[in-house]
Amino acid sequence: MIHSPIEKGENMKKTAGIIGGMGPQATIDLFQKIVSNTVSNSDNEHIHILIDNNTDIPDRTKSILENSDLPLKYLSESAKRLELIGADFLAMPCNTAHFFYDNLKKEVNIPIINMIEETAITLKNNNETTLLLLATSGTIKTNIYQKIFDKYDLKIITPNIEFQNEIMSAIYDFVKKGIPYSKVNTFKEYLNTILIENKIDNIILGCTELPILFEDNKLEYKVIDPTLVLAKKIISEAGYKIKSL
């Protein structure tokens, strides 16, 4: 069994800080998954969570593609704000923002959970080694996942340019705008083709808007949801029990 880099003390209850706003729906999705997966019998048995829904953080993909590190300034401000008001550790429900992870963790004195590494650990423990990564172009271009997954001997397959363009459209033209996705059949055709052409063990929903897209459109495929992985890690890191579903 591979263990996560962050270890918690026995019976220690901690306050979680969430750097949110990337986007707001993804932040809500993480919060909902934390609440839904925490063992509790009352309000008082849930985790103390501080959320900075910082919608001023510049678009991560756009910044990366333009070779700009401007998001780091805003991420740092959120991280420091959450630390100041009592967070014991931090999490970011945005895959692409993890491009700035190494520099961001230098800005605070508390741990930051790495959602991508937690996802790699989960897949490795499940003996799933060939993965299809659905993500933003920023995440794909910078090999954020591949750099971590290489450490765990996990192979990543990425979409062709046509499918990648459709993924970006689904995220930016529909989910982020709160508009129902109108090209589900096209998306499924692309997805089915790549699954047939490759021996895929699992699909990584490597953008925190994608679980929303899949759930809203009832896309029933075998997937791993890094947002759910992150939610469960937050629960255990805070010193609470995860529901067995």
MARZA-158116 format. One record per atom (N, C-alpha, C, CB): residue in three letters; x, y negated, z. Coordinates in steps of 0.1 Angstrom, whole numbers, plus 5000, padded with zeros to 4 digits. Glycine has a CB too. Example, Ala and Ser with C-alpha at 12.3 -4.5 7.8 and 13.67 -1.06 7.14 Angstrom:
<nodes>
ALA513250575078 ALA512350455078 ALA513250335078 ALA511350455090 SER512850225071 SER513750115071 SER512950005079 SER514150065057 
</nodes>
This chain:
<nodes>
MET500850125000 MET500050005000 MET500949885000 MET499050005012 ILE500649794991 ILE501349664990 ILE500649564999 ILE501549614975 HIS501349495007 HIS500749395015 HIS501049255010 HIS501349405030 SER500049165013 SER500149025009 SER501248955016 SER498748955011 PRO501748845010 PRO502848775017 PRO502448705030 PRO503348675007 ILE501148665031 ILE500748595043 ILE500248695053 ILE499648495040 GLU500848695065 GLU500348785076 GLU499748705087 GLU501548865082 LYS498648755093 LYS497948685104 LYS498148745117 LYS496448675101 GLY498048665128 GLY498148725141 GLY496948795145 GLY498448615151 GLU497048895154 GLU495948975159 GLU494848885166 GLU496349085168 ASN493648895162 ASN492448835168 ASN492648675168 ASN492348875183 MET493348625159 MET493548475158 MET492548425148 MET494948445154 LYS491648335152 LYS490748265143 LYS491348135137 LYS489448235151 LYS491348125124 LYS491948015118 LYS490947935110 LYS493148055109 THR491247805107 THR490447725099 THR491047715085 THR490347575105 ALA490147745075 ALA490547745061 ALA490347615055 ALA489747855053 GLY491247575046 GLY491147455038 GLY491047485024 GLY492247355041 ILE490047435017 ILE489947465002 ILE490147334994 ILE488547514999 ILE491147334985 ILE491347224976 ILE490347254964 ILE492847224971 GLY489247174964 GLY488147204955 GLY488047094944 GLY486847214962 GLY486947104937 GLY486647004927 GLY487147044913 GLY487246874930 MET487647174912 MET488247214899 MET487547344893 MET489747244901 GLY486347334889 GLY485447234891 GLY484547254903 GLY484547214878 PRO483547164905 PRO482647174916 PRO481947314917 PRO481647064916 GLN481447364905 GLN480747484905 GLN481647604910 GLN480147514891 ALA482847594906 ALA483847704910 ALA484047694925 ALA485147684902 THR484047574931 THR484247554945 THR483047604953 THR484447404948 ILE481847584948 ILE480647634954 ILE480647794953 ILE479347584947 ASP481147844942 ASP481147984940 ASP482048054950 ASP481648024926 LEU483247994953 LEU484148044963 LEU483548034977 LEU485447974963 PHE482947924980 PHE482347904993 PHE481248014995 PHE481747764995 GLN480448034985 GLN479348124986 GLN479848264988 GLN478448124973 LYS480948304981 LYS481548434982 LYS482148454996 LYS482548464971 ILE482748355002 ILE483248365015 ILE482148395025 ILE483948235019 VAL481048315024 VAL479948335034 VAL479248465032 VAL478848225031 SER479048505019 SER478348635016 SER479148755020 SER478048645001 ASN480448745021 ASN481348865024 ASN481948865038 ASN482448865014 THR481448765047 THR481948765060 THR480948845069 THR482148615065 VAL481548935078 VAL480649005088 VAL480248905098 VAL481449125094 SER478948875100 SER478548785110 SER477048815114 SER478648635105 ASN476748775126 ASN475348785131 ASN474748655134 ASN475348875143 SER475448545132 SER474948415136 SER475848305129 SER474948385151 ASP475348185129 ASP476148075123 ASP477548065129 ASP475447935125 ASN477548085142 ASN478848065150 ASN479848175147 ASN478548065164 GLU479448285139 GLU480448385136 GLU480948375122 GLU479748525138 HIS480648265116 HIS481248235103 HIS482548155104 HIS480248165093 ILE483348145093 ILE484648085093 ILE484447925093 ILE485448125081 HIS485347865100 HIS485347715099 HIS486147685087 HIS486047655112 ILE485447615077 ILE486047585064 ILE485947435061 ILE485247665053 LEU487047385057 LEU487147245053 LEU487347245038 LEU488347165061 ILE486447165031 ILE486547165017 ILE486747015012 ILE485247215010 ASP487746995004 ASP487946864998 ASP487646884983 ASP489446814999 ASN486346844980 ASN485946864966 ASN486446744958 ASN484346864965 ASN487746744955 ASN488446634949 ASN488246634933 ASN489946644952 THR487246574929 THR486946574914 THR487846474907 THR485546534912 ASP488746404914 ASP489646314908 ASP490946384902 ASP490146204918 ILE491046504906 ILE492246584901 ILE492146594886 ILE492346724907 PRO493146544878 PRO493146544864 PRO493046694859 PRO494346484858 ASP492446704847 ASP492246834841 ASP493546914840 ASP491546824827 ARG493647034845 ARG494947104846 ARG495447144832 ARG494747224855 THR494547204824 THR494947254811 THR495447134802 THR493747324804 LYS494647024802 LYS495046914794 LYS496446864798 LYS493946804795 SER496646854811 SER497946804817 SER499046894813 SER497846784832 ILE498847024814 ILE499947114811 ILE500247114796 ILE499447264815 LEU499247104788 LEU499447104773 LEU500146974769 LEU498147124766 GLU500046874777 GLU500646744774 GLU501946724782 GLU499646624777 ASN502446834789 ASN503646824797 ASN503546724808 ASN504846804788 SER502446714814 SER502246614825 SER502046694838 SER501046524822 ASP502746644849 ASP502546704862 ASP501646614871 ASP503946724869 LEU500846524865 LEU499946434872 LEU499046504882 LEU499146354863 PRO498546624879 PRO497646694888 PRO498346724902 PRO497146824883 LEU499646734902 LEU500346774914 LEU500146654924 LEU501846794911 LYS500146534920 LYS500046424929 LYS498646434937 LYS500046284922 TYR497646464929 TYR496246474935 TYR496146604943 TYR495246464924 LEU496646704939 LEU496646834946 LEU497346814960 LEU497346944938 SER498546744959 SER499246714971 SER498446634981 SER500546644968 GLU497746534976 GLU496946444985 GLU495846524992 GLU496346334977 SER495246614984 SER494146704990 SER494746795000 SER493446784979 ALA495846854997 ALA496546955006 ALA496946885019 ALA497747015000 LYS497546765018 LYS497946695030 LYS496746645038 LYS498746575027 ARG495646605032 ARG494446565038 ARG493846675046 ARG493446505028 LEU493746795040 LEU493246915047 LEU494046955059 LEU493047025037 GLU495346945057 GLU496246985068 GLU496046885080 GLU497746985063 LEU495946755076 LEU495846655087 LEU494546675095 LEU495846515080 ILE493446715089 ILE492246735096 ILE492046875102 ILE491046695087 GLY493046955101 GLY492947075109 GLY493047215102 GLY491847075117 ALA493247215089 ALA493347345082 ALA494647415086 ALA493347315067 ASP494447545089 ASP495647625092 ASP496247685080 ASP495147735102 PHE495547705069 PHE496047745056 PHE495147695045 PHE496147905056 LEU495647705033 LEU494947645022 LEU494747745011 LEU495747525016 ALA493747715002 ALA493447794990 ALA492947704979 ALA492447904993 MET493247744967 MET492747664955 MET491947754946 MET493947604947 PRO490647734944 PRO489847804935 PRO489947754921 PRO488347804939 CYS491147754916 CYS491447714902 CYS492747794898 CYS491647564901 ASN492647874888 ASN493747954883 ASN494847864877 ASN493248054873 THR494447774868 THR495447694861 THR496147604871 THR494747604851 ALA495547564882 ALA496247474892 ALA497447554898 ALA495247434902 HIS497447684897 HIS498547754903 HIS499847734895 HIS498247904903 PHE499747674884 PHE501047634877 PHE501847544886 PHE500647554863 PHE501147464895 PHE501847374903 PHE502047434917 PHE501047244905 TYR501847554919 TYR501847624932 TYR503147604940 TYR501447764931 ASP504247634933 ASP505547634940 ASP505947494945 ASP506647684930 ASN505647394937 ASN505947254941 ASN504947214952 ASN505847164929 LEU503647254951 LEU502647214960 LEU502947264974 LEU501247254956 LYS503347384975 LYS503547444989 LYS504747374996 LYS503847594988 LYS505547304989 LYS506647224995 LYS506047095001 LYS507747184985 GLU504847054998 GLU504246935002 GLU503546945016 GLU503346884992 VAL503347065021 VAL502647085033 VAL503347185042 VAL501247135031 ASN502947185055 ASN503647275065 ASN502747395068 ASN503947195077 ILE501747415060 ILE500947535063 ILE500947625050 ILE499447495067 PRO500647755051 PRO500647835039 PRO499547805029 PRO500547985044 ILE499747835017 ILE498747825006 ILE498647965000 ILE499147724995 ILE497448025001 ILE497248154995 ILE497448144979 ILE495848214998 ASN498148234974 ASN498348244959 ASN497248334953 ASN499748284955 MET496248284948 MET495148364942 MET495548464932 MET494048274936 ILE496548424924 ILE497048504913 ILE497748624918 ILE497848434903 GLU498648604928 GLU499348714934 GLU498448804942 GLU500448654944 GLU497448754949 GLU496448834955 GLU495748934945 GLU495448754963 THR495448874933 THR494848954923 THR495749064918 THR494348864911 ALA497049034916 ALA497949134912 ALA498049244922 ALA499349074910 ILE498149214935 ILE498149304946 ILE496949404946 ILE498249244960 THR495849344944 THR494549424943 THR494649524932 THR493349334942 LEU494949474920 LEU495049564908 LEU496049674910 LEU495349474896 LYS497249634915 LYS498249734917 LYS497849844927 LYS499549674923 ASN497149804938 ASN496649894948 ASN495549984942 ASN496049824960 ASN494849934931 ASN493850014925 ASN494350094913 ASN492749924919 ASN495750094911 ASN496350164900 ASN495850124886 ASN496150314902 GLU495550004885 GLU495149944872 GLU496249864866 GLU493749864873 THR496849904855 THR498049854850 THR497949774837 THR499049954849 THR496949794829 THR496849724816 THR495549634817 THR496749814804 LEU495749504817 LEU494649404820 LEU494449314808 LEU494949334832 LEU493149284805 LEU492849174796 LEU492649044804 LEU491549214788 LEU493448944800 LEU493348814807 LEU492448714799 LEU494648764810 LEU491348684805 LEU490548574800 LEU490748454808 LEU488948614799 ALA491248344802 ALA491648224810 ALA491648104801 ALA492948244817 THR491947984807 THR492147864799 THR493447874791 THR492147744808 SER493547794781 SER494747794773 SER495947744781 SER494547694761 GLY495747664791 GLY496847624800 GLY497347734807 GLY496347514809 THR496547824813 THR496947944820 THR497648034811 THR495748014827 ILE497148054799 ILE497748144789 ILE499148094785 ILE496848164777 LYS499147974781 LYS500447914776 LYS501547924785 LYS500147774771 THR501347894798 THR502347884808 THR502748024814 THR501947794819 ASN502048124810 ASN502348264816 ASN502248264831 ASN503748304811 ILE501348194837 ILE501148184851 ILE500948324857 ILE500048094855 TYR500048404850 TYR499748534854 TYR500848634851 TYR498448584847 GLN501448624839 GLN502448714835 GLN503648714844 GLN502848694821 LYS504148594849 LYS505248574857 LYS505148654870 LYS505548434860 ILE503948644876 ILE503648714888 ILE503348864886 ILE502448654896 PHE502648894875 PHE502249034873 PHE503449124869 PHE501249044862 ASP504449054863 ASP505749134860 ASP506349194872 ASP506749034853 LYS506249124883 LYS506749174896 LYS506149304900 LYS506649074907 TYR504849324896 TYR504049444900 TYR503949544888 TYR502749394905 ASP504749524878 ASP504649614866 ASP503249624860 ASP505149754870 LEU502649514859 LEU501249504853 LEU501349444839 LEU500349424862 LYS500749504830 LYS500749454816 LYS499549374813 LYS500849574806 ILE499749254806 ILE498649164803 ILE498449154788 ILE498949024809 ILE497149174784 ILE496749154770 ILE496049014769 ILE495849274764 THR496248934760 THR495548804758 THR494748804745 THR496548684759 PRO493748724745 PRO492848714733 PRO493648654721 PRO491648624736 ASN493148674709 ASN493648604697 ASN493148464697 ASN493248684684 ILE493648384687 ILE493348244688 ILE491848214686 ILE494048174677 GLU491148294678 GLU489648264676 GLU488948294689 GLU489148354665 PHE489248404696 PHE488548434709 PHE488948334719 PHE488948574713 GLN490248294719 GLN490648194729 GLN489948064728 GLN492148174728 ASN489748024715 ASN488947904713 ASN487547914718 ASN488947864698 GLU486948034716 GLU485548054721 GLU485548054736 GLU485048184716 ILE486548104743 ILE486648104758 ILE486647954762 ILE487848184763 MET487547874756 MET487647734760 MET486347664758 MET488747664752 SER485647694747 SER484347634744 SER483347664755 SER483847664731 ALA483347794759 ALA482347844769 ALA482647774782 ALA482547994771 ILE483847754786 ILE484247684798 ILE483947534798 ILE485747704801 TYR484447464788 TYR484347324787 TYR483047264782 TYR485547274780 ASP482547334772 ASP481347284765 ASP480047324772 ASP481247324751 PHE480147434781 PHE478947484787 PHE479047484802 PHE478647624782 VAL479847574808 VAL479847584823 VAL480147454830 VAL480847694827 LYS481247384826 LYS481647264832 LYS480547154831 LYS482947214827 LYS479747164820 LYS478747064818 LYS477347104823 LYS478547034803 GLY477347224829 GLY476047284834 GLY475047314824 GLY475547184844 ILE475547344812 ILE474647374801 ILE474547534799 ILE475047304788 PRO473447594797 PRO473347734794 PRO474147774782 PRO471847774792 TYR474947884783 TYR475747924772 TYR474947984760 TYR476848024777 SER475147934748 SER474347964737 SER474948064727 SER473947844730 LYS476148114730 LYS476848194720 LYS477248334727 LYS478048124714 VAL476348384735 VAL476648504742 VAL477048624733 VAL475548554751 ASN476248644722 ASN476548754713 ASN477948734706 ASN475448764702 THR478248614702 THR479648594696 THR480748634706 THR479748444692 PHE480548584719 PHE481448614729 PHE481648764731 PHE481048554743 LYS480548834731 LYS480548984733 LYS481149054722 LYS479149034735 GLU480949004709 GLU481649064698 GLU483149054699 GLU481148994685 TYR483648934702 TYR485048914704 TYR485649014715 TYR485448774708 LEU484849014726 LEU485349094738 LEU485249244735 LEU484449064750 ASN484249294728 ASN484149434725 ASN485249474716 ASN482849464719 THR485649384706 THR486649424696 THR488049434703 THR486849314686 ILE488349344712 ILE489649354719 ILE489749474729 ILE489949224726 LEU488549504735 LEU488549624744 LEU488749754736 LEU487249624751 ILE488149764724 ILE488249884716 ILE489749894711 ILE487349874704 GLU490349784707 GLU491749784701 GLU492749814712 GLU491949654694 ASN492449794724 ASN493549814735 ASN492949904746 ASN493949674741 LYS493849974753 LYS493450064764 LYS493449974777 LYS494350184765 ILE492349904779 ILE492249814790 ILE491749874803 ILE491349694786 ASP492449864814 ASP491949914827 ASP490949824833 ASP493049944836 ASN491049694831 ASN490149594837 ASN490349454830 ASN490549584853 ILE489249374832 ILE489249244826 ILE489449144838 ILE487949214818 ILE490449054837 ILE490648954847 ILE489848824843 ILE492148914848 LEU488948784851 LEU488248654849 LEU489148544854 LEU486848654856 GLY490148504846 GLY491248424850 GLY491048274850 GLY492448454843 CYS489748234850 CYS489348094852 CYS488148104861 CYS489048024838 THR488148014871 THR487048024881 THR485747984876 THR487447934893 GLU485647934864 GLU484347914857 GLU483848044851 GLU484347804847 LEU484648144848 LEU484248264841 LEU483348354849 LEU485548334836 PRO483548374862 PRO482648454869 PRO481248394868 PRO483048464884 ILE481148264868 ILE479848194867 ILE479248224853 ILE479948044869 LEU480048224843 LEU479648254829 LEU479148394828 LEU480748224819 PHE479848494834 PHE479548634833 PHE478248664841 PHE480648714838 GLU478148604853 GLU476948624861 GLU475648564855 GLU477148574875 ASP475848444850 ASP474648374844 ASP474148444832 ASP474948224841 ASN475048504824 ASN474648564811 ASN474648714812 ASN475648524801 LYS474648764824 LYS474548914827 LYS475548994817 LYS473148954825 LEU476748944817 LEU477749014809 LEU478349134817 LEU478948924804 GLU477849254815 GLU478149364824 GLU479349444818 GLU476849454825 TYR480449394822 TYR481749464819 TYR482449494832 TYR482649374809 LYS483449584832 LYS484249604843 LYS485249484844 LYS485049744843 VAL485149414855 VAL485949294857 VAL486549284871 VAL485149164854 ILE487649204872 ILE488149164885 ILE487949014886 ILE489649214888 ASP487348974897 ASP487048834899 ASP488048774909 ASP485548804903 PRO489048694904 PRO490048644914 PRO489348554924 PRO491048564906 THR488248494921 THR487548414931 THR487148494943 THR486348334925 LEU486548614940 LEU486148714950 LEU487348764958 LEU485348824944 VAL488448794951 VAL489748834957 VAL490148724967 VAL490848864946 LEU490148604962 LEU490548494971 LEU489648474983 LEU490548364963 ALA488348494981 ALA487348484992 ALA487648585003 ALA485948504987 LYS487948704998 LYS488148815008 LYS489548785016 LYS488248955001 LYS490448735008 LYS491748705015 LYS491548595025 LYS492848665004 ILE490748495022 ILE490548385031 ILE489848435044 ILE489648275024 ILE488948525042 ILE488248585054 ILE489248655063 ILE487148685049 SER490048745057 SER491048815065 SER492048725071 SER491648925057 GLU492548625063 GLU493548535068 GLU492948455080 GLU494048445057 ALA491648425080 ALA491048345090 ALA490848425103 ALA489748285085 GLY491048555102 GLY490848645113 GLY489448705115 GLY491148575126 TYR488748715104 TYR487348765104 TYR487348895096 TYR486348665098 LYS486148965097 LYS486049095090 LYS485249075077 LYS485249195099 ILE485649155067 ILE485049155054 ILE483949265053 ILE486149175043 LYS482849225048 LYS481749315046 LYS482149435037 LYS480449245042 SER481749555040 SER481949665031 SER480649675022 SER482149795039 LEU480749645009 LEU479649645000 LEU479549764992 LEU479649514991 
</nodes>
